[in-house]
Amino acid sequence: MKKTQLGKSDLHVNPIGLGTNAVGGHNIYPNLDEEAGKDVVRTALNHGMNFLDTAFIYGPERSEELVGEVMKEYKRDEIVLATKGAHQFKGEDVVFNNEPSFLKKSVEDSLQRLSTDYIDLFYIHFPDDKTPKDEAVGALKELKDEGKIRSIGVSNFSVEQLKEANKDGYVDVIQGEYNLFKREAEKEMLPYTADNQISFVPYFPFASGLLAGKYDKNTTFDDFRAKNPLFQGENFKQNLAKVDQLRPIAEEKRVEVPHIVLAWYLNQPSIDAVIPGAKRTEQVVDNLKTLDVQLTDQDVSKISEIFS
């Protein structure tokens, strides 16, 4: 398995990583089984997935704790661990805080929960509306110099915020929403990240399951998807028709639709890794089939046109 470099950092990862918001993310998914979540992480590591992505707000805190418990069973230097911070609880309210002192405390707290001496990639999870972004990243650079983190990331930043954050060239990775139905990042974000050696890690790669090829026109939803325009009325039917056009490509490659989707992302500028989540161990193993997919330039163009 050929590993890929994240940005300008010295981190090299399996292009297929694991998003762990379903590992202890009780505030995101009800009725999670924590032991099953830990088995998902073990399965990933046992199959050569060395890139784990968690965050303070998954749980909150619990995902980091569970990932940390599993990591004790493995060699630490064989794992590339990413986590994120910026959420601050103020009574009943949650606000975003990018102040240097808050980010430094967030890193210290994450180190405790993860039971580790260092974090490979720390992201500012969301921008706040007051802290200069280069000052926020400057605080992470100080932590990097101290050896507490190895690389610097930002998440959910606009292009303008990213440019400010990267004023001194310290940003290695940005994580943002991007999928075949939501391609705004192609206008300015991906060209900028490609030009500046910043890896772009997309989240929601399957558009809440729509791109996984598991739904049909009779599927109904009683969760957050019920209000998502992608899943409503005629729009839903048209989107399903687009997904259906991927099936012949998948059959030709002897894989399934999700593998084609993930492989397409890895053919986009500066997308060096993807981090699909998983609730079950078999999903983890299945995602790795993506590495067997070889898309031709013609395949990539055809998929782009279907979802243009």
C-alpha positions as CSV (number, residue, x, y, z in Angstrom):
1,M,0.0,0.0,0.0
2,K,1.5,3.3,-1.1
3,K,1.3,6.0,1.5
4,T,0.6,9.6,0.6
5,Q,2.1,12.8,2.2
6,L,-0.2,15.3,3.9
7,G,0.7,18.8,2.8
8,K,4.2,19.9,3.6
9,S,4.3,17.8,6.7
10,D,6.3,14.7,7.4
11,L,3.1,12.7,7.9
12,H,2.5,9.8,5.4
13,V,-0.8,8.1,5.5
14,N,-2.9,5.4,3.9
15,P,-5.1,7.5,1.5
16,I,-8.1,5.7,3.1
17,G,-8.4,6.8,6.7
18,L,-11.1,6.4,9.4
19,G,-13.4,9.2,10.6
20,T,-14.4,8.3,14.2
21,N,-17.5,10.4,15.0
22,A,-19.4,7.1,15.4
23,V,-16.8,6.0,17.9
24,G,-18.2,7.5,21.2
25,G,-20.0,10.3,19.4
26,H,-23.1,9.9,21.5
27,N,-24.2,13.5,20.7
28,I,-24.2,12.7,17.0
29,Y,-25.5,9.1,16.9
30,P,-27.9,7.7,19.5
31,N,-27.4,4.2,21.0
32,L,-23.8,3.7,20.1
33,D,-22.0,0.6,21.4
34,E,-18.6,1.8,22.7
35,E,-17.0,-1.7,22.4
36,A,-18.2,-1.9,18.8
37,G,-16.7,1.5,18.2
38,K,-13.3,0.4,19.6
39,D,-13.4,-2.7,17.4
40,V,-13.9,-0.4,14.4
41,V,-10.7,1.4,15.3
42,R,-8.8,-1.9,15.8
43,T,-10.0,-3.2,12.5
44,A,-8.8,-0.1,10.7
45,L,-5.3,-0.3,12.3
46,N,-5.1,-4.1,11.8
47,H,-5.8,-3.5,8.1
48,G,-3.2,-0.9,7.5
49,M,-5.4,2.2,7.9
50,N,-3.0,4.4,9.9
51,F,-4.9,7.7,9.7
52,L,-7.5,8.2,12.5
53,D,-9.6,11.4,12.7
54,T,-11.4,12.4,15.9
55,A,-12.4,15.6,17.7
56,F,-13.2,17.0,21.1
57,I,-16.9,17.6,20.1
58,Y,-17.5,13.9,19.2
59,G,-19.1,12.8,22.4
60,P,-18.1,15.4,23.6
61,E,-14.7,14.1,24.6
62,R,-15.7,10.4,24.5
63,S,-14.4,9.7,21.0
64,E,-11.0,10.9,21.9
65,E,-11.0,8.8,25.1
66,L,-12.0,5.6,23.2
67,V,-9.5,6.1,20.4
68,G,-6.8,6.7,23.0
69,E,-7.7,3.4,24.8
70,V,-7.3,1.5,21.5
71,M,-4.1,3.3,20.6
72,K,-2.4,1.9,23.7
73,E,-2.6,-1.6,22.1
74,Y,-0.5,-0.5,19.1
75,K,2.8,1.1,18.3
76,R,2.2,4.9,18.6
77,D,4.6,5.8,15.9
78,E,2.7,3.7,13.3
79,I,-0.5,5.8,13.8
80,V,-1.2,9.2,12.4
81,L,-3.7,10.7,14.8
82,A,-5.8,13.8,13.9
83,T,-8.1,15.6,16.3
84,K,-9.8,19.0,16.4
85,G,-10.7,21.7,18.9
86,A,-12.5,25.1,18.9
87,H,-15.9,24.4,20.6
88,Q,-16.2,26.1,24.0
89,F,-19.1,25.4,26.4
90,K,-20.6,28.5,28.1
91,G,-23.4,27.3,30.2
92,E,-26.0,25.9,27.8
93,D,-24.4,27.5,24.8
94,V,-21.5,26.3,22.6
95,V,-19.3,28.9,20.9
96,F,-16.2,28.7,18.7
97,N,-13.0,30.0,20.2
98,N,-9.7,30.4,18.3
99,E,-7.9,32.4,20.9
100,P,-4.3,31.2,21.2
101,S,-4.7,30.5,25.0
102,F,-7.8,28.5,24.3
103,L,-6.3,26.5,21.5
104,K,-3.3,25.7,23.6
105,K,-5.5,24.4,26.5
106,S,-7.5,22.4,23.9
107,V,-4.4,20.6,22.8
108,E,-3.3,19.9,26.4
109,D,-6.8,18.5,27.2
110,S,-6.9,16.4,24.1
111,L,-3.4,14.9,24.9
112,Q,-4.8,13.9,28.3
113,R,-8.0,12.3,26.8
114,L,-6.0,10.5,24.1
115,S,-3.3,9.3,26.6
116,T,-0.5,10.3,24.2
117,D,2.5,12.7,24.3
118,Y,1.8,14.2,20.9
119,I,-0.9,14.7,18.3
120,D,0.1,14.2,14.7
121,L,-2.4,16.7,13.2
122,F,-4.4,19.2,15.2
123,Y,-7.1,21.2,13.4
124,I,-8.9,24.4,14.4
125,H,-12.3,22.8,14.1
126,F,-14.3,25.9,13.2
127,P,-13.3,29.6,12.8
128,D,-14.5,32.1,15.3
129,D,-15.5,35.6,14.2
130,K,-12.9,37.6,16.1
131,T,-9.4,36.0,16.4
132,P,-7.0,36.8,13.5
133,K,-6.4,33.4,11.9
134,D,-2.6,33.8,11.6
135,E,-2.5,34.4,15.3
136,A,-4.5,31.3,16.0
137,V,-2.2,29.2,13.7
138,G,0.8,30.9,15.3
139,A,-0.2,29.4,18.6
140,L,-0.3,25.9,17.0
141,K,3.1,26.6,15.5
142,E,4.5,27.2,19.0
143,L,3.0,23.8,20.1
144,K,4.6,22.2,17.0
145,D,7.9,23.7,18.0
146,E,7.5,22.1,21.5
147,G,6.7,18.7,19.9
148,K,3.2,18.5,21.2
149,I,1.7,18.5,17.7
150,R,3.4,17.5,14.4
151,S,1.3,19.4,11.9
152,I,-1.3,22.1,11.7
153,G,-4.8,22.0,10.2
154,V,-7.9,24.1,9.9
155,S,-11.4,23.0,9.2
156,N,-14.5,24.7,7.9
157,F,-12.5,27.8,6.9
158,S,-13.4,29.9,3.9
159,V,-10.7,30.5,1.2
160,E,-10.2,34.0,2.7
161,Q,-9.8,32.6,6.2
162,L,-7.4,30.0,5.0
163,K,-5.2,32.6,3.2
164,E,-5.1,34.6,6.4
165,A,-4.3,31.4,8.5
166,N,-1.6,30.4,6.0
167,K,0.1,33.9,5.9
168,D,3.3,32.4,7.2
169,G,2.9,29.1,5.3
170,Y,2.3,27.0,8.4
171,V,-1.0,25.3,7.4
172,D,-0.5,21.6,6.2
173,V,-4.1,20.4,5.9
174,I,-7.7,21.8,5.6
175,Q,-10.8,19.8,6.1
176,G,-14.0,20.9,4.5
177,E,-17.3,19.7,3.1
178,Y,-17.0,18.4,-0.4
179,N,-18.7,15.6,-2.4
180,L,-20.0,15.0,-5.8
181,F,-23.2,17.0,-5.0
182,K,-21.4,19.8,-3.2
183,R,-18.5,21.0,-5.4
184,E,-18.0,24.7,-4.5
185,A,-14.5,23.9,-3.3
186,E,-13.4,23.4,-6.9
187,K,-13.8,27.1,-7.7
188,E,-11.2,28.6,-5.4
189,M,-10.3,26.3,-2.5
190,L,-8.8,23.4,-4.4
191,P,-6.7,25.6,-6.7
192,Y,-5.4,27.4,-3.7
193,T,-4.6,24.3,-1.7
194,A,-2.9,22.7,-4.8
195,D,-0.8,25.8,-5.3
196,N,0.3,26.0,-1.7
197,Q,1.0,22.3,-0.9
198,I,-1.9,22.0,1.5
199,S,-3.8,18.7,1.6
200,F,-7.6,19.0,1.4
201,V,-9.5,16.3,3.3
202,P,-13.2,16.2,2.4
203,Y,-15.9,15.3,5.0
204,F,-19.4,14.1,4.2
205,P,-17.8,12.2,1.2
206,F,-21.0,10.1,0.7
207,A,-23.4,13.1,1.2
208,S,-25.2,11.5,4.2
209,G,-25.4,8.1,2.4
210,L,-26.8,9.3,-0.9
211,L,-23.6,8.6,-2.8
212,A,-23.2,5.1,-1.2
213,G,-25.8,3.8,-3.7
214,K,-28.0,2.2,-1.0
215,Y,-31.2,4.2,-1.5
216,D,-34.0,4.1,-4.0
217,K,-37.0,6.3,-4.8
218,N,-39.1,4.5,-2.1
219,T,-36.6,5.2,0.7
220,T,-38.0,7.6,3.4
221,F,-36.1,9.4,6.1
222,D,-37.2,10.5,9.6
223,D,-33.8,12.0,10.7
224,F,-31.9,15.2,9.6
225,R,-32.0,14.0,6.0
226,A,-35.8,14.7,5.9
227,K,-35.0,18.4,5.7
228,N,-32.0,18.1,3.4
229,P,-32.8,19.4,-0.1
230,L,-30.8,16.6,-1.6
231,F,-33.3,14.1,-0.3
232,Q,-36.6,15.9,-1.2
233,G,-39.1,15.3,-3.9
234,E,-38.0,15.5,-7.5
235,N,-34.6,16.5,-6.5
236,F,-34.1,13.2,-4.7
237,K,-35.2,11.2,-7.8
238,Q,-32.8,13.2,-10.0
239,N,-29.9,12.6,-7.6
240,L,-30.6,8.9,-7.4
241,A,-30.5,8.8,-11.2
242,K,-27.1,10.4,-11.2
243,V,-25.9,7.8,-8.7
244,D,-27.3,5.0,-10.9
245,Q,-25.0,6.2,-13.7
246,L,-22.0,5.2,-11.6
247,R,-23.1,1.6,-11.4
248,P,-21.8,0.5,-14.8
249,I,-18.4,2.0,-14.0
250,A,-18.4,0.1,-10.7
251,E,-19.4,-3.1,-12.4
252,E,-16.6,-2.7,-15.0
253,K,-14.1,-2.2,-12.1
254,R,-15.6,-5.1,-10.1
255,V,-16.3,-2.9,-7.1
256,E,-19.3,-1.0,-5.8
257,V,-20.5,2.6,-6.1
258,P,-18.9,3.9,-2.9
259,H,-15.4,2.8,-4.1
260,I,-15.8,4.7,-7.3
261,V,-16.9,7.8,-5.4
262,L,-13.9,7.7,-3.1
263,A,-11.5,7.0,-5.9
264,W,-12.8,10.0,-7.8
265,Y,-12.0,12.2,-4.8
266,L,-8.5,10.9,-4.7
267,N,-8.1,12.0,-8.3
268,Q,-8.9,15.6,-7.5
269,P,-6.2,18.3,-6.9
270,S,-4.7,18.2,-3.4
271,I,-7.1,15.6,-2.1
272,D,-4.5,13.2,-0.7
273,A,-6.7,11.3,1.8
274,V,-10.3,10.6,2.6
275,I,-11.8,9.7,6.0
276,P,-15.1,7.9,5.6
277,G,-16.7,7.0,8.9
278,A,-17.9,3.6,9.9
279,K,-20.1,2.0,12.6
280,R,-19.3,-1.6,11.7
281,T,-16.0,-3.4,11.2
282,E,-17.1,-4.7,7.8
283,Q,-17.5,-1.1,6.5
284,V,-13.9,-0.4,7.4
285,V,-12.6,-3.3,5.4
286,D,-14.9,-2.6,2.5
287,N,-13.7,1.0,2.2
288,L,-10.2,-0.3,1.6
289,K,-11.3,-1.8,-1.7
290,T,-11.1,1.8,-3.0
291,L,-7.3,1.3,-3.2
292,D,-7.8,-1.3,-5.9
293,V,-9.7,1.1,-8.2
294,Q,-7.8,2.6,-11.1
295,L,-9.9,5.3,-12.7
296,T,-8.8,6.5,-16.2
297,D,-8.8,10.2,-17.1
298,Q,-11.9,9.3,-19.2
299,D,-13.6,7.8,-16.1
300,V,-12.8,10.9,-14.0
301,S,-14.2,13.2,-16.7
302,K,-17.3,11.2,-17.1
303,I,-18.1,11.2,-13.4
304,S,-17.5,14.9,-13.2
305,E,-19.9,15.4,-16.1
306,I,-22.6,13.3,-14.5
307,F,-22.5,15.5,-11.4
308,S,-21.8,18.8,-13.1
